[in-house]
């Protein structure tokens, strides 16, 4: 039996969601969302966010566990009164085993929902059992909790979408858990705030993000490789919103769950001055000066989309699946601000497959195999930064959905930002957005997405963490390039990358700068430590074995 943390999706149920696939907005009135509550309902999910229907649970309180241990359990503090700024997750020195759970069993319904007697604030342990497999998880309910429904994500691993079959053993090589809570502004819930957990350079920025709903609720559900344990010990929680100061808090992320925290943000005291901005709107004087390279595959390129485009991914439920919480029906989102944005994909098909390979037949859920790999490049006009000193940084609104098989920094479906200072003759890779969380799962990953919110989570519009341009302060001939590159032909049935409202600002950048292999524009290949031939061979092997281990031919981190 494996032990892990839990995932608590606040705001279960609700009145539907927007077309970007955000979590449903609860029908609960906002005023009611400020009233402290006990937890009365749990929804059970596996490591892939799939519903654990018909699972049974038993719950043990921390007080009961201490009595069983005859006072031998030593904790630094009581989890129900822990200081928010120092201890967000429950301090756990030991966990019960299945034999310690003697209480009543509760059964999850077809939606994985379990109705419970009221659980007051405190630390609890839950035993989840399905198909003869069990997992024990710990979760904390904060005294300020205002949400009566939370979701527990345990290390049981479903092998099919309906979770009728489980893997032979639970996941034991990843940190699985959740931080959920509520963002408050001037005594009221704050909607549309952006919340993220980052391990810095080790995770290449945020490894999970969320947008608060109408009641200010958010959920950060994570599945991160054990190889990143050291980075998780010093993770950063960031909360930001227009008109407020950005809140940052150092947290130690462990395999447990914490729910019900309230984070109050303050009014903005100083805003970062924009020195250059591109909105892509009709009144932009520079919109028409942006150029795109000749597409490597017909019809798959950077497209200027207008509001009301109604583009949908025609491979949904054939070669790819939407994330479990995605209510978009496969629609590519509207522009992230205003009426116009740039998107990389195919306007007709709503993905970046291009021409399908003869080996790809529907409905096989193979992720979509292209005849050829593809790439596209969107290049800015010249930007004059000669009058500006550091700090300078780049940010933009972004939305993306790519493969989950190997979206790693040295993997596939690469999203690069490059900079030129010589009239576009050469470009240097500034940053790469691909995640480094390396989640663990034995579920068939070929058809499921990795998005800018996380592993098998619905994508949503977020503000890109600021990327330093200090190296280019004082230079007059700066150009930006946004490059999407599939690298190979596999798993290209997802919805691609959208950017909007690109801004250079007087603000220090914090997003990790790229330190890996740079793309050689002249030879159309990566530098020596990244072999395109090896990548394609590895892709063939991956498809034949369905093995998701990282490939020795490709360096993953430097």
C-alpha positions as CSV (number, residue, x, y, z in Angstrom):
1,X,0.0,0.0,0.0
2,X,1.4,3.4,-1.0
3,X,1.0,6.6,0.9
4,X,0.7,10.0,-0.8
5,X,-1.0,13.4,-0.6
6,X,-4.4,14.4,-1.8
7,X,-5.8,16.8,-4.3
8,X,-8.6,19.2,-3.3
9,X,-10.5,20.8,-6.1
10,X,-12.6,23.5,-4.5
11,X,-15.9,24.5,-6.0
12,X,-17.2,21.1,-7.0
13,X,-20.4,21.1,-9.0
14,X,-21.5,24.6,-10.0
15,X,-23.2,26.2,-13.0
16,X,-20.9,25.2,-15.8
17,X,-17.7,26.7,-17.1
18,X,-16.4,29.0,-19.7
19,X,-15.1,27.9,-23.1
20,X,-11.5,27.9,-22.1
21,X,-12.1,24.9,-19.9
22,X,-11.8,26.6,-16.5
23,X,-13.3,24.9,-13.5
24,X,-17.1,25.4,-13.1
25,X,-18.1,28.6,-11.3
26,X,-20.1,27.5,-8.2
27,X,-23.8,28.5,-7.9
28,X,-23.1,29.4,-4.2
29,X,-23.7,33.1,-3.6
30,X,-20.5,35.1,-3.1
31,X,-21.6,36.3,0.3
32,X,-22.0,32.7,1.4
33,X,-18.5,32.0,0.2
34,X,-17.1,34.0,3.1
35,X,-18.8,31.9,5.8
36,X,-16.6,29.4,7.5
37,X,-17.8,25.8,6.9
38,X,-17.1,22.2,7.7
39,X,-16.3,19.8,4.9
40,X,-19.3,17.6,4.0
41,X,-18.3,16.2,0.6
42,X,-15.3,14.6,-1.0
43,X,-14.7,13.8,-4.6
44,X,-12.1,11.1,-5.2
45,X,-9.6,11.3,-8.1
46,X,-6.5,9.3,-9.2
47,X,-3.1,10.6,-10.1
48,X,-4.4,11.6,-13.6
49,X,-7.5,13.5,-12.2
50,X,-9.7,10.6,-13.3
51,X,-12.8,9.9,-11.1
52,X,-12.4,6.9,-8.7
53,X,-16.0,5.9,-8.9
54,X,-17.3,3.1,-6.6
55,X,-14.2,3.5,-4.3
56,X,-14.7,3.1,-0.6
57,X,-13.1,5.3,2.1
58,X,-12.6,5.4,5.8
59,X,-11.4,8.4,7.7
60,X,-9.2,8.8,10.8
61,X,-8.8,12.0,12.6
62,X,-5.4,13.2,13.8
63,X,-6.6,13.0,17.4
64,X,-7.7,9.4,16.9
65,X,-4.4,8.5,15.3
66,X,-2.5,10.0,18.3
67,X,-4.6,7.9,20.7
68,X,-3.8,4.8,18.7
69,X,-0.1,5.7,18.9
70,X,-0.4,6.3,22.6
71,X,1.0,9.7,22.2
72,X,4.0,8.6,20.3
73,X,3.2,10.8,17.2
74,X,5.4,13.9,17.6
75,X,4.5,17.0,15.5
76,X,6.1,20.4,15.6
77,X,2.7,22.1,15.7
78,X,-0.9,21.1,15.6
79,X,-1.8,21.3,11.9
80,X,-5.1,23.0,12.6
81,X,-3.3,26.0,14.1
82,X,-0.3,26.1,11.9
83,X,1.1,29.6,10.9
84,X,0.0,30.2,7.2
85,X,3.3,31.9,6.4
86,X,5.5,29.0,7.6
87,X,3.5,25.8,7.4
88,X,0.8,25.3,4.7
89,X,0.8,21.5,4.6
90,X,0.2,19.2,7.6
91,X,3.4,18.3,9.5
92,X,3.3,14.5,9.4
93,X,6.0,12.3,11.0
94,X,4.1,9.0,10.5
95,X,1.0,7.7,8.8
96,X,-1.5,5.0,9.7
97,X,-1.8,1.8,7.8
98,X,-5.0,0.1,6.6
99,X,-5.3,-1.8,9.8
100,X,-5.7,1.3,11.8
101,X,-8.9,2.4,10.1
102,X,-11.8,0.9,12.2
103,X,-14.5,3.4,11.5
104,X,-17.5,3.5,9.1
105,X,-16.9,3.0,5.4
106,X,-18.4,5.4,2.8
107,X,-18.9,4.6,-0.9
108,X,-18.3,7.0,-3.8
109,X,-21.0,7.3,-6.4
110,X,-20.6,7.2,-10.2
111,X,-19.1,10.7,-10.1
112,X,-16.6,9.7,-7.4
113,X,-18.5,11.9,-4.8
114,X,-18.7,10.8,-1.1
115,X,-21.1,12.3,1.3
116,X,-19.8,12.6,4.8
117,X,-20.7,13.8,8.3
118,X,-19.3,17.3,8.8
119,X,-15.5,17.4,9.1
120,X,-14.3,20.3,11.2
121,X,-10.9,22.0,10.9
122,X,-8.0,19.7,11.6
123,X,-5.8,17.0,10.1
124,X,-7.3,13.8,8.8
125,X,-6.1,10.5,7.2
126,X,-8.1,8.7,4.6
127,X,-8.0,5.1,3.4
128,X,-9.2,4.8,-0.2
129,X,-9.8,1.3,-1.6
130,X,-10.9,0.3,-5.1
131,X,-10.6,-3.1,-6.9
132,X,-8.6,-4.5,-4.0
133,X,-5.9,-1.7,-4.0
134,X,-5.6,0.9,-1.2
135,X,-3.8,4.1,-0.6
136,X,-3.6,6.2,2.6
137,X,-3.4,10.0,2.3
138,X,-3.3,12.9,4.7
139,X,-5.2,16.2,4.4
140,X,-5.6,19.4,6.4
141,X,-8.7,21.5,6.7
142,X,-7.8,25.0,7.7
143,X,-9.9,26.8,10.4
144,X,-10.8,29.5,7.9
145,X,-12.2,27.0,5.3
146,X,-15.3,28.3,3.5
147,X,-15.8,25.4,1.0
148,X,-17.9,22.4,2.1
149,X,-16.7,20.4,-0.9
150,X,-13.1,19.3,-1.6
151,X,-11.5,16.7,-3.9
152,X,-8.9,14.1,-2.8
153,X,-6.4,12.9,-5.3
154,X,-4.7,9.7,-4.3
155,X,-1.9,7.6,-5.8
156,X,-4.2,4.9,-7.2
157,X,-3.6,4.9,-11.0
158,X,-6.5,4.3,-13.4
159,X,-5.6,2.6,-16.7
160,X,-8.8,3.6,-18.6
161,X,-11.0,6.7,-18.8
162,X,-13.8,5.1,-16.7
163,X,-11.3,3.8,-14.1
164,X,-12.5,0.2,-14.4
165,X,-8.9,-1.1,-14.3
166,X,-6.0,0.0,-12.1
167,X,-2.3,-0.4,-12.5
168,X,-0.6,-3.2,-10.7
169,X,0.7,-0.9,-8.0
170,X,0.1,2.7,-7.0
171,X,2.4,5.5,-8.1
172,X,5.5,5.7,-5.8
173,X,7.9,7.9,-7.6
174,X,6.1,11.3,-7.5
175,X,4.9,13.9,-5.1
176,X,1.2,14.0,-5.5
177,X,-1.0,16.5,-3.7
178,X,-2.9,19.8,-3.6
179,X,-2.9,23.2,-2.2
180,X,-6.4,24.8,-2.4
181,X,-7.9,27.9,-0.8
182,X,-9.4,31.3,-1.4
183,X,-8.0,34.6,-2.5
184,X,-9.5,37.7,-0.7
185,X,-9.3,41.4,-1.6
186,X,-10.7,44.1,0.6
187,X,-12.7,41.6,2.6
188,X,-14.3,39.9,-0.4
189,X,-13.5,36.9,-2.7
190,X,-11.3,37.9,-5.6
191,X,-12.2,36.3,-9.0
192,X,-9.7,35.8,-11.9
193,X,-6.6,36.0,-9.7
194,X,-3.7,33.8,-10.9
195,X,-2.2,31.4,-8.4
196,X,0.9,29.3,-9.2
197,X,3.4,27.0,-7.5
198,X,7.0,27.1,-8.9
199,X,10.2,25.2,-8.2
200,X,12.2,27.8,-10.0
201,X,14.7,26.7,-12.6
202,X,14.4,23.0,-11.6
203,X,10.7,23.0,-12.7
204,X,11.2,25.7,-15.3
205,X,8.8,28.0,-13.6
206,X,5.3,27.1,-12.4
207,X,4.5,23.4,-12.4
208,X,0.9,24.1,-11.7
209,X,-1.3,27.2,-12.0
210,X,-5.0,28.1,-11.4
211,X,-7.4,30.9,-11.9
212,X,-9.7,31.8,-9.0
213,X,-13.5,31.4,-9.6
214,X,-16.3,33.8,-8.6
215,X,-15.9,32.8,-5.0
216,X,-12.1,33.3,-5.0
217,X,-11.5,29.6,-4.8
218,X,-8.5,28.0,-6.4
219,X,-6.9,24.5,-6.6
220,X,-3.3,23.7,-7.3
221,X,-3.1,19.9,-8.0
222,X,0.3,18.5,-8.6
223,X,2.0,15.3,-9.7
224,X,5.8,16.0,-9.7
225,X,8.7,13.6,-10.1
226,X,10.6,12.6,-7.0
227,X,13.7,13.7,-8.7
228,X,12.6,17.3,-7.9
229,X,12.2,16.8,-4.2
230,X,14.9,19.3,-3.3
231,X,13.3,22.0,-5.5
232,X,9.9,21.3,-3.9
233,X,11.4,22.0,-0.4
234,X,11.8,25.6,-1.4
235,X,8.9,26.2,-3.8
236,X,7.3,29.6,-4.3
237,X,3.6,30.3,-4.2
238,X,2.6,33.3,-6.2
239,X,-0.7,35.1,-6.3
240,X,-1.3,38.0,-8.8
241,X,-4.1,40.0,-10.2
242,X,-4.6,43.3,-12.0
243,X,-4.7,46.1,-9.5
244,X,-3.1,44.2,-6.6
245,X,0.4,43.7,-5.3
246,X,1.8,40.3,-6.2
247,X,2.0,38.0,-3.2
248,X,4.9,35.5,-3.0
249,X,5.4,33.0,-0.2
250,X,8.0,30.3,0.2
251,X,6.5,26.9,0.9
252,X,7.7,23.4,1.2
253,X,5.6,21.2,-1.1
254,X,5.1,17.6,0.2
255,X,2.9,14.6,-0.6
256,X,-0.1,15.8,1.4
257,X,-3.0,18.2,0.9
258,X,-4.0,21.5,2.5
259,X,-7.4,23.0,2.0
260,X,-9.2,26.1,3.1
261,X,-6.5,28.7,3.4
262,X,-7.3,32.3,2.8
263,X,-4.8,34.6,1.1
264,X,-5.5,38.3,1.3
265,X,-3.9,40.4,-1.4
266,X,-3.3,44.2,-1.1
267,X,-4.0,47.1,-3.5
268,X,-1.2,47.7,-6.0
269,X,1.2,50.3,-4.7
270,X,3.4,50.6,-7.8
271,X,2.8,49.3,-11.3
272,X,5.6,48.3,-13.7
273,X,5.8,50.9,-16.5
274,X,5.5,49.5,-20.0
275,X,8.1,50.7,-22.4
276,X,6.7,48.8,-25.4
277,X,3.4,46.9,-26.0
278,X,1.7,44.9,-28.8
279,X,-2.0,44.2,-28.4
280,X,-2.6,42.9,-31.9
281,X,-5.7,45.0,-32.0
282,X,-6.8,46.9,-35.1
283,X,-5.6,50.2,-33.7
284,X,-2.1,48.9,-33.1
285,X,0.5,50.8,-35.2
286,X,2.9,47.8,-35.2
287,X,0.5,44.8,-35.7
288,X,1.1,44.6,-39.5
289,X,4.9,44.8,-38.9
290,X,4.9,41.3,-37.3
291,X,6.0,38.6,-39.8
292,X,5.9,34.8,-39.8
293,X,8.3,32.4,-41.4
294,X,7.2,30.2,-44.3
295,X,5.3,27.3,-42.6
296,X,7.0,24.0,-42.7
297,X,3.7,22.2,-43.2
298,X,0.8,23.7,-45.2
299,X,-1.9,25.5,-43.1
300,X,-0.2,25.0,-39.7
301,X,1.3,28.3,-38.8
302,X,0.9,31.4,-36.5
303,X,-2.7,32.6,-37.3
304,X,-4.1,36.0,-36.4
305,X,-7.5,35.1,-34.8
306,X,-10.4,37.3,-34.4
307,X,-13.1,37.1,-31.7
308,X,-15.9,34.7,-32.7
309,X,-13.7,32.4,-34.8
310,X,-15.4,29.2,-33.5
311,X,-12.4,27.0,-34.3
312,X,-12.6,23.5,-32.7
313,X,-10.2,20.6,-32.5
314,X,-11.7,18.0,-34.8
315,X,-9.6,15.2,-33.2
316,X,-11.3,15.4,-29.8
317,X,-12.7,11.9,-28.9
318,X,-11.0,10.4,-31.9
319,X,-7.2,10.8,-31.5
320,X,-7.1,13.0,-28.4
321,X,-9.1,13.5,-25.2
322,X,-9.8,16.6,-23.3
323,X,-8.6,16.9,-19.7
324,X,-11.2,15.7,-17.2
325,X,-12.1,19.2,-16.0
326,X,-12.2,20.7,-19.6
327,X,-15.7,21.8,-20.5
328,X,-14.7,23.6,-23.8
329,X,-15.8,20.8,-26.1
330,X,-12.4,21.2,-27.9
331,X,-12.9,24.9,-28.8
332,X,-9.8,27.0,-29.3
333,X,-10.2,30.0,-27.0
334,X,-11.2,33.5,-27.9
335,X,-8.4,36.1,-27.9
336,X,-7.0,36.4,-24.4
337,X,-7.7,40.1,-24.3
338,X,-9.6,42.4,-26.7
339,X,-10.6,41.1,-30.1
340,X,-7.5,39.6,-31.7
341,X,-4.6,37.3,-30.8
342,X,-2.0,35.1,-32.4
343,X,-2.4,31.3,-32.3
344,X,-0.2,28.5,-33.6
345,X,-2.3,25.8,-35.3
346,X,-4.5,24.9,-38.2
347,X,-7.7,27.0,-38.5
348,X,-9.6,24.2,-40.2
349,X,-8.7,21.3,-37.9
350,X,-8.1,23.2,-34.6
351,X,-4.8,21.4,-33.9
352,X,-1.2,21.2,-35.2
353,X,-1.3,17.8,-36.9
354,X,-1.2,19.1,-40.5
355,X,-1.6,16.1,-42.9
356,X,-2.3,12.9,-41.0
357,X,0.1,10.0,-41.3
358,X,-1.2,6.9,-43.0
359,X,-0.4,5.0,-39.8
360,X,-2.8,7.2,-37.8
361,X,-6.4,5.8,-37.9
362,X,-9.3,7.0,-35.8
363,X,-10.6,6.4,-33.3
364,X,-7.4,4.9,-31.8
365,X,-6.5,7.8,-29.4
366,X,-2.9,7.7,-30.6
367,X,-2.5,11.5,-30.0
368,X,-2.5,12.3,-33.7
369,X,0.5,11.3,-35.9
370,X,1.5,13.8,-38.6
371,X,3.1,13.0,-41.9
372,X,5.9,15.5,-41.0
373,X,7.1,17.4,-38.0
374,X,6.3,21.1,-38.1
375,X,7.3,24.4,-36.8
376,X,6.3,28.1,-37.0
377,X,7.9,31.4,-36.1
378,X,6.3,34.7,-35.3
379,X,8.8,37.6,-35.4
380,X,8.2,41.1,-34.0
381,X,9.2,44.4,-35.6
382,X,12.4,46.0,-34.4
383,X,12.1,47.3,-30.8
384,X,14.3,50.2,-29.7
385,X,15.5,49.7,-26.1
386,X,18.4,52.1,-26.4
387,X,16.9,54.6,-23.9
388,X,16.2,52.1,-21.2
389,X,18.3,50.5,-18.4
390,X,17.8,47.3,-16.5
391,X,15.6,45.9,-15.1
392,X,13.6,45.1,-18.2
393,X,11.4,42.1,-18.8
394,X,9.0,40.5,-21.2
395,X,5.6,39.2,-20.4
396,X,2.4,38.3,-22.4
397,X,-0.9,36.6,-22.0
398,X,-0.6,32.9,-22.9
399,X,-2.6,29.7,-23.3
400,X,-1.3,26.4,-24.5
401,X,-2.1,22.7,-24.8
402,X,0.5,20.1,-26.0
403,X,1.4,16.5,-25.6
404,X,1.9,14.9,-22.1
405,X,4.2,12.0,-23.3
406,X,7.3,14.1,-23.3
407,X,6.7,17.9,-23.1
408,X,10.0,18.3,-21.2
409,X,12.4,21.1,-21.8
410,X,14.5,18.9,-24.1
411,X,11.4,17.0,-25.4
412,X,8.7,17.8,-27.9
413,X,6.2,20.5,-28.8
414,X,8.7,23.1,-27.9
415,X,7.6,26.7,-27.1
416,X,10.6,29.0,-27.5
417,X,11.1,32.7,-27.1
418,X,14.2,34.0,-29.0
419,X,15.9,37.4,-29.3
420,X,17.9,39.0,-32.1
421,X,20.0,42.1,-32.1
422,X,21.4,41.9,-35.6
423,X,18.4,42.6,-37.8
424,X,17.1,39.0,-37.6
425,X,20.2,37.3,-39.0
426,X,20.6,35.2,-35.8
427,X,18.5,34.5,-32.8
428,X,19.4,33.4,-29.3
429,X,16.9,31.3,-27.2
430,X,15.8,33.5,-24.3
431,X,13.3,31.1,-22.6
432,X,11.4,27.9,-23.2
433,X,8.0,27.4,-21.7
434,X,8.0,23.6,-21.6
435,X,7.4,22.1,-18.1
436,X,9.9,20.1,-16.1
437,X,7.5,18.5,-13.6
438,X,7.8,15.0,-15.2
439,X,4.6,13.6,-13.6
440,X,4.3,9.9,-13.0
441,X,1.5,7.8,-14.5
442,X,0.9,4.5,-16.2
443,X,-2.3,5.7,-17.9
444,X,-2.0,5.8,-21.7
445,X,-0.7,9.3,-22.2
446,X,-0.7,9.5,-26.0
447,X,-4.2,11.1,-26.2
448,X,-4.1,13.3,-23.0
449,X,-2.8,16.9,-22.8
450,X,-0.3,18.8,-20.8
451,X,-1.5,22.5,-20.5
452,X,-0.2,25.7,-19.1
453,X,-2.1,24.9,-15.9
454,X,-0.6,21.4,-15.5
455,X,-0.7,17.7,-16.3
456,X,-4.0,16.6,-17.7
457,X,-5.7,19.9,-16.7
458,X,-7.7,22.2,-18.9
459,X,-5.7,25.1,-20.2
460,X,-6.7,28.7,-19.4
461,X,-5.4,32.2,-20.1
462,X,-2.6,33.3,-17.7
463,X,-0.1,36.1,-17.5
464,X,3.4,34.7,-18.4
465,X,5.9,35.1,-15.5
466,X,8.2,38.0,-16.4
467,X,11.3,37.0,-18.5
468,X,14.4,39.1,-18.0
469,X,15.6,41.3,-20.9
470,X,18.3,42.9,-18.9
471,X,20.9,41.7,-21.4
472,X,19.2,43.8,-24.1
473,X,18.7,47.0,-22.2
474,X,20.3,49.9,-24.1
475,X,20.1,48.1,-27.4
476,X,18.3,49.6,-30.4
477,X,17.8,46.7,-32.7
478,X,15.9,44.1,-30.7
479,X,13.5,41.6,-32.2
480,X,11.5,38.9,-30.5
481,X,10.6,35.5,-32.0
482,X,7.9,33.1,-30.8
483,X,8.7,29.7,-32.1
484,X,6.6,26.5,-31.8
485,X,8.4,23.3,-32.9
486,X,6.9,19.8,-32.7
487,X,10.4,18.1,-33.2
488,X,8.8,14.9,-34.5
489,X,5.5,13.6,-36.0
490,X,4.0,12.1,-32.9
491,X,1.2,13.3,-30.6
492,X,0.4,16.5,-32.6
493,X,-3.4,16.4,-32.1
494,X,-3.6,19.1,-29.4
495,X,-4.6,22.7,-29.7
496,X,-1.2,24.5,-29.7
497,X,-0.2,27.9,-28.3
498,X,-1.9,31.3,-28.1
499,X,-0.2,34.6,-27.2
500,X,-1.7,38.1,-26.7
501,X,-0.9,41.5,-25.2
502,X,2.9,41.3,-25.5
503,X,4.6,43.8,-23.2
504,X,8.2,44.9,-22.3
505,X,8.2,46.5,-18.9
506,X,10.4,48.1,-16.3
507,X,10.4,45.1,-14.0
508,X,12.8,42.4,-13.0
509,X,12.3,39.1,-14.7
510,X,12.0,35.9,-12.6
511,X,11.2,33.2,-15.1
512,X,14.2,30.8,-15.7
513,X,16.3,31.7,-18.7
514,X,17.1,29.0,-21.1
515,X,20.4,27.2,-20.6
516,X,20.1,24.2,-23.0
517,X,20.8,23.6,-26.6
518,X,20.1,26.5,-29.0
519,X,18.4,26.0,-32.3
520,X,20.6,26.6,-35.2
521,X,18.7,28.6,-37.7
522,X,21.1,28.0,-40.6
523,X,21.3,24.2,-40.4
524,X,17.6,23.7,-39.3
525,X,18.8,21.5,-36.4
526,X,19.7,21.6,-32.8
527,X,23.2,21.7,-31.5
528,X,25.2,18.5,-31.1
529,X,23.7,17.4,-27.8
530,X,20.2,17.1,-29.3
531,X,20.0,14.6,-32.2
532,X,17.0,14.9,-34.4
533,X,17.7,11.3,-35.7
534,X,17.8,10.0,-32.1
535,X,14.6,11.8,-31.3
536,X,12.7,10.2,-34.2
537,X,14.1,6.8,-33.4
538,X,13.1,7.2,-29.8
539,X,9.6,8.3,-30.9
540,X,9.2,5.1,-32.9
541,X,10.4,3.0,-29.9
542,X,8.0,4.9,-27.6
543,X,5.0,4.3,-29.9
544,X,5.8,0.6,-30.1
545,X,6.4,0.0,-26.4
546,X,4.1,2.7,-24.9
547,X,7.0,3.4,-22.4
548,X,7.2,6.9,-21.1
549,X,10.7,6.8,-19.6
550,X,12.9,9.6,-20.6
551,X,15.3,8.7,-23.3
552,X,19.1,8.4,-22.7
553,X,19.8,9.9,-26.1
554,X,18.4,13.2,-25.0
555,X,19.8,15.3,-22.2
556,X,16.9,16.4,-20.0
557,X,18.5,18.9,-17.6
558,X,21.8,20.7,-17.4
